[in-house]
Amino acid sequence: MTIFAVAAAVAVGFGNSNASGAGAVSAPKPQSTVHRPIHFDNTPALRMQHPQPTVSYPVRFPSPQGQQ
């Protein structure tokens, strides 16, 4: 069990070593090249869908005053 612990410690130590020898140099951060909002030129304009009646005849509702 001790041999396994020593081997694990050596593996972690070699994994964290700096191979370039340059010291503590921070890597550059990636920068986004995307500009938002994204527009596509060939897309059709969005249109609002109007509700369609479920029956083919007009449905008359009584008026609030009781008159037609």
Sequence and secondary structure as in RCSB ss.txt:
>XXXX:A:sequence
MTIFAVAAAVAVGFGNSNASGAGAVSAPKPQSTVHRPIHFDNTPALRMQHPQPTVSYPVRFPSPQGQQ
>XXXX:A:secstr
 HHHHHHHHHHHHHHTS SS   S           SS   TT           SSSS      TTS  
